[in-house]
Amino acid sequence: MRQKLYFFISIFILFFPRLFMFAQETSIIDKQRDIIRYGTETEIANLIATLRKDNATYLNDELITIANITKNVKILTGVFSFFTEQNKSGLEQKAIEIIQNRYDEQKETVRSAIEYVGAIKAQAALKSLQDILNTEDKSFINSAIRSIGKIASSSSAHQKKDIADFLINFYKTKELSDDDKNAIIYALGETGVSETIDFIADIATNPDERPFRKMTALEALGKIRDEKGLNAIIQGAQDSDPNVRASAISSLGSFSDKKVEPLILEAFRDSFYKTRLAAAKAAEERALASAIPYLKFRAANDEVAAVKEASVKALGKIANNEAIAALVELFSKKNSPDTIKIMAAQMLMSIDATKYGPDIIKSYQEAKQQKQKTLQAGLAKVLGEGKSSNLKNLAQELLRSTDVVELSYGLQLVKNNQFTDLEELIRPLLDEKKYGSLAIKAKETLEAMNLK
């Protein structure tokens, strides 16, 4: 009898800490659920901001429930915005009801519902959105047009053609604002219908047309990707307006025709930074090997950070020996800005984490020792997203850190690579009182590895 008692006591001592820890790790989620059920609009907005920051989806069902029963504008717009960013379905019926009953709703709520159905490409919303245009409801026309275009991008070929015809007729027969005309051109690009090219190209090449409308038309032609629109884009690449040139060069990335290549390379010489930025993005889209010398030069010398970063990204997409050598040089140079080193590291890790991981780990450790906070944090993030068996020692180092950000990257690294043998380094992080929301990430990491 006494032996049995000792046995049960031993079992209790062994498992009680984990039972207690389980109760702790779920309590923060329970508190968040209570905020959704009973909280004020401000409390719910703050919670959504936290979920957005953590890219968390574990309360989506609760958010759907509250969105379906509340009339509160801030809550509804907050939830719609969050689900729009996630491209998450589940609220389409609620959104359609709001659109249909728009005169009984706040304008902000209606707009957020319209944007949501466009983001998730809700085919069932098309009729309600077209009704907004038919009734010429000026408060929502622009948002409705853009969402119609997004939805049409995943419609059947027959539906796309019908929608394109409807939009062109609306453009030609209605008195529209400049913004609404632009929205229609944008939507036509989203449909991808080749029959719209003549209409759009006429706008893009019209010398009397406003520059911002020509820009939208050029971008639409780039989305449609039909060779029939290429001449209009080439003409736009030589326009006197620098913004029009930038839009044209950006659109050239969609085409494989050989005559496009010299135009992209020439755009790297443009004094307007947006044109150089467009050239880098077009080179990335085409994986244009002939652009490597230009990209290398721009990454090292351009006065605009966005152009430098786009050039590094393009080198990572091209990823041949010459491009990789350029990335290694950018990463290794002492005078390279931290942002460029971090992006070069990201590209190298995406190309071959096993090969380039050790050098990046070494640089991360040096940055940590020398208290180079920006470089340290950036490289930790890059490494945390890596996938390679030789990152296990780094995962151990990050999980032993006292820095919450590094702990988070350590958990990400373990999850990405399924380092199940590091379980004992993760379990202490389940302590909610000490680690707060990080405890949720620790729990999710264990669950992703089928460890309870």
FENCORZI-V316076 format. One record per residue. N is the residue number from 1. SS is DSSP state (helix for helix, strand for strand, loop for the rest). PHI is phi in whole degrees, 0 to 359 (999 if undefined). OMEGA is omega as a letter, one per 40 degrees, with the letter a starting at -180 (* if undefined). Layout:
n = [N:N]
ss = [SS:SS]
phi = [PHI:PHI]
omega = [OMEGA:OMEGA]
//
This chain:
n = [1:2:3:4:5:6:7:8:9:10:11:12:13:14:15:16:17:18:19:20:21:22:23:24:25:26:27:28:29:30:31:32:33:34:35:36:37:38:39:40:41:42:43:44:45:46:47:48:49:50:51:52:53:54:55:56:57:58:59:60:61:62:63:64:65:66:67:68:69:70:71:72:73:74:75:76:77:78:79:80:81:82:83:84:85:86:87:88:89:90:91:92:93:94:95:96:97:98:99:100:101:102:103:104:105:106:107:108:109:110:111:112:113:114:115:116:117:118:119:120:121:122:123:124:125:126:127:128:129:130:131:132:133:134:135:136:137:138:139:140:141:142:143:144:145:146:147:148:149:150:151:152:153:154:155:156:157:158:159:160:161:162:163:164:165:166:167:168:169:170:171:172:173:174:175:176:177:178:179:180:181:182:183:184:185:186:187:188:189:190:191:192:193:194:195:196:197:198:199:200:201:202:203:204:205:206:207:208:209:210:211:212:213:214:215:216:217:218:219:220:221:222:223:224:225:226:227:228:229:230:231:232:233:234:235:236:237:238:239:240:241:242:243:244:245:246:247:248:249:250:251:252:253:254:255:256:257:258:259:260:261:262:263:264:265:266:267:268:269:270:271:272:273:274:275:276:277:278:279:280:281:282:283:284:285:286:287:288:289:290:291:292:293:294:295:296:297:298:299:300:301:302:303:304:305:306:307:308:309:310:311:312:313:314:315:316:317:318:319:320:321:322:323:324:325:326:327:328:329:330:331:332:333:334:335:336:337:338:339:340:341:342:343:344:345:346:347:348:349:350:351:352:353:354:355:356:357:358:359:360:361:362:363:364:365:366:367:368:369:370:371:372:373:374:375:376:377:378:379:380:381:382:383:384:385:386:387:388:389:390:391:392:393:394:395:396:397:398:399:400:401:402:403:404:405:406:407:408:409:410:411:412:413:414:415:416:417:418:419:420:421:422:423:424:425:426:427:428:429:430:431:432:433:434:435:436:437:438:439:440:441:442:443:444:445:446:447:448:449:450:451:452]
ss = [loop:helix:helix:helix:helix:helix:helix:helix:helix:helix:helix:helix:helix:helix:helix:helix:helix:helix:helix:helix:helix:helix:helix:helix:helix:helix:helix:helix:helix:helix:helix:helix:helix:helix:helix:helix:helix:helix:loop:loop:helix:helix:helix:helix:helix:helix:helix:helix:helix:helix:helix:helix:helix:loop:loop:loop:loop:loop:loop:helix:helix:helix:helix:helix:helix:helix:helix:helix:helix:loop:loop:loop:helix:helix:helix:helix:helix:helix:helix:helix:helix:helix:helix:helix:helix:helix:loop:loop:loop:loop:loop:helix:helix:helix:helix:helix:helix:helix:helix:helix:loop:helix:helix:helix:loop:loop:helix:helix:helix:helix:helix:helix:helix:helix:helix:helix:helix:helix:helix:loop:loop:loop:helix:helix:helix:helix:helix:helix:helix:helix:helix:helix:helix:helix:loop:loop:loop:loop:loop:loop:helix:helix:helix:helix:helix:helix:helix:helix:helix:helix:helix:helix:loop:loop:loop:loop:helix:helix:helix:helix:helix:helix:helix:helix:helix:helix:helix:helix:helix:helix:helix:helix:helix:loop:loop:loop:loop:helix:helix:helix:helix:helix:helix:helix:helix:helix:helix:helix:helix:helix:helix:loop:loop:helix:helix:helix:helix:helix:helix:helix:helix:helix:helix:helix:helix:loop:loop:loop:loop:loop:helix:helix:helix:helix:helix:helix:helix:helix:helix:helix:helix:helix:helix:helix:loop:loop:helix:helix:helix:helix:helix:helix:helix:helix:helix:helix:loop:loop:loop:loop:loop:helix:helix:helix:helix:helix:helix:helix:helix:helix:helix:helix:loop:loop:loop:loop:loop:helix:helix:helix:helix:helix:helix:helix:helix:helix:helix:loop:loop:loop:loop:loop:helix:helix:helix:helix:helix:helix:helix:helix:helix:helix:helix:helix:helix:helix:loop:loop:helix:helix:helix:helix:helix:helix:helix:helix:helix:helix:helix:helix:helix:loop:loop:loop:helix:helix:helix:helix:helix:helix:helix:helix:helix:helix:helix:helix:helix:helix:loop:loop:helix:helix:helix:helix:helix:helix:helix:helix:helix:helix:helix:helix:loop:loop:loop:loop:loop:helix:helix:helix:helix:helix:helix:helix:helix:helix:helix:helix:helix:helix:helix:helix:helix:helix:helix:helix:helix:helix:helix:helix:helix:helix:helix:helix:helix:helix:helix:helix:helix:loop:loop:loop:helix:helix:helix:helix:helix:helix:helix:helix:helix:helix:helix:helix:loop:loop:loop:loop:helix:helix:helix:helix:helix:helix:helix:helix:helix:helix:helix:loop:loop:loop:loop:helix:helix:helix:helix:helix:helix:helix:helix:helix:helix:helix:helix:helix:helix:loop:loop:helix:helix:helix:helix:helix:helix:helix:helix:helix:helix:helix:loop:helix:helix:helix:helix:loop:loop:helix:helix:helix:helix:helix:helix:helix:helix:helix:helix:helix:loop:loop:loop:loop]
phi = [999:296:296:297:298:300:298:294:296:297:298:299:297:292:260:302:303:288:296:296:295:298:298:293:291:272:294:294:292:299:297:294:298:295:298:296:288:235:282:283:300:292:296:291:299:295:295:299:299:294:298:296:299:272:52:265:238:289:250:300:298:293:293:299:299:292:295:282:244:265:248:294:297:295:292:299:294:296:291:301:298:297:289:296:298:281:56:256:281:126:242:297:295:298:297:296:300:296:296:294:256:300:285:260:243:290:302:298:294:297:298:294:292:297:297:295:295:291:298:268:56:282:301:294:272:303:299:294:289:295:297:299:290:295:270:51:280:301:296:234:302:299:298:295:300:297:290:301:299:297:295:298:300:244:278:291:302:296:296:303:298:298:294:299:298:299:291:295:298:297:299:281:252:248:276:245:286:301:297:290:297:300:298:294:298:303:296:297:298:295:295:72:278:296:294:272:299:302:299:289:296:299:291:295:257:287:295:267:282:292:304:293:283:298:299:298:295:297:295:295:298:296:291:290:62:255:301:296:266:293:299:295:290:299:298:295:293:247:292:286:276:297:292:294:302:298:296:294:298:301:287:295:299:280:243:260:304:299:290:283:304:298:292:294:296:296:294:295:269:294:287:274:296:294:289:295:298:297:297:297:291:294:297:295:299:269:50:277:297:294:273:304:301:293:296:298:295:295:297:270:235:298:281:252:301:298:291:303:294:295:292:297:298:295:300:295:286:293:55:273:300:294:293:296:299:295:295:298:296:296:289:275:298:293:269:291:300:303:298:287:300:295:291:298:298:299:294:296:295:288:280:199:295:293:284:262:305:303:293:289:299:300:294:299:294:295:298:294:295:270:56:271:300:296:294:301:295:295:290:298:295:300:293:297:269:285:229:190:294:279:263:295:298:295:302:298:297:294:287:264:288:261:272:298:295:294:299:297:293:298:296:298:296:297:296:299:252:53:280:295:285:261:306:291:279:272:303:299:284:284:287:295:299:272:245:57:293:298:298:294:295:297:298:296:296:297:296:295:258:59:247:260]
omega = [a:i:i:i:i:a:a:i:a:i:a:a:a:a:a:i:a:i:i:a:i:i:i:a:i:a:a:i:i:i:i:i:i:i:i:a:a:a:i:i:i:i:i:i:i:i:i:i:i:i:i:a:a:a:a:a:a:i:a:a:i:i:i:a:a:i:a:a:a:i:a:a:a:i:a:a:i:a:i:i:i:a:i:i:a:a:a:i:i:a:a:i:i:a:i:i:i:i:a:a:a:a:i:a:i:a:a:i:a:a:a:i:i:i:a:a:i:a:a:i:a:a:a:a:a:a:a:i:i:i:i:i:a:i:i:i:a:a:a:a:a:i:a:i:a:i:i:i:a:i:a:a:i:i:i:a:i:i:i:a:i:a:i:i:i:a:i:i:i:i:a:a:a:i:a:i:i:a:a:i:i:a:i:i:i:a:i:i:i:a:a:a:a:a:i:a:a:i:a:a:i:i:a:a:a:a:a:a:i:a:a:i:i:i:i:i:i:i:i:i:i:i:a:i:i:a:i:i:a:a:i:i:i:i:i:a:i:a:i:i:a:i:i:i:a:i:i:a:i:a:a:i:a:a:a:a:a:a:i:a:a:i:i:a:i:a:i:a:a:a:i:a:a:i:i:i:i:i:i:a:i:i:i:a:a:a:a:a:a:a:a:i:i:a:i:a:a:a:a:a:a:a:a:a:a:i:i:a:i:i:i:a:i:i:i:i:a:i:i:a:a:i:i:i:i:i:i:i:i:i:a:a:a:a:i:i:a:a:i:i:a:a:i:i:i:i:i:i:i:i:a:a:a:a:a:a:a:i:i:i:i:i:i:a:i:i:i:i:a:i:i:a:a:a:i:a:a:i:i:i:i:a:i:i:a:i:i:a:a:i:a:i:i:i:i:a:a:a:i:a:i:a:a:a:i:i:i:i:i:i:i:a:i:a:a:a:i:i:a:a:i:a:a:i:a:a:i:a:i:i:a:a:a:a:i:a:i:i:i:i:i:i:i:i:i:a:i:i:a:i:a:*]
//
